[in-house]
């Protein structure tokens, strides 16, 4: 399975507006999210690291935080994580503000721990702290509250919902949950891992080999396949099938990217490229 490096890099170039500025398909304003996907793609392809500045500087806000766009006055956890990831991948770790770890922690450490969030937002914070080598800055009571919150999101079938009490699990939140627990030093035990892996494996039992988002959803998605695949890797479990690689390849577009609809997107191109690159070294799927 060969990675279409030259074609993908052409697609990446087509989405660049200026230094550090990348446009997601269908959008008319550069975002920190698009910059992150561009940095991820460049890294996977071992291309020359992109230059996040000056766009990343234009998105910086008080306290070392980041907004999603240059015009957005409010910082967000997601934008902060995307900025950290883009800077790390681009070899510009020194440009990460010293105050940023404390800002992330302040977003979670509030009375009645943890702060209002869902597993997605929590994952952004935990992953960003891990990238900065700052998970150890979490006070024991904060770390414990995060672990308790994530564990409360577990659904009986082994998947995870976005918040406690929500009845249906999905692949996105399951990926965020198992990754966050691992990063926090509380990975799933053997029994729970087997149950969660079985839930993930059932998402890939589709005619195409792509995964569905939920048990009730019958629409395979590239994004859901990425989340399910990555969660399986964290659990050290093969949850995909041998049809996954050809299914992802079938979503390649003439412009060099990947997309589930007419046009390729940066997000789906990252998902497709990440899965394909990992499949090159991963064991074969279940063959279902």
Helices and strands as residue ranges (DSSP letters): H 5-14, E 16-18, E 21-22, H 32-44, H 55-58, G 62-64, H 77-89, G 93-95, H 100-108, H 119-131, G 135-137, H 140-152, H 171-183, H 190-203, H 222-234, H 244-249, H 266-279
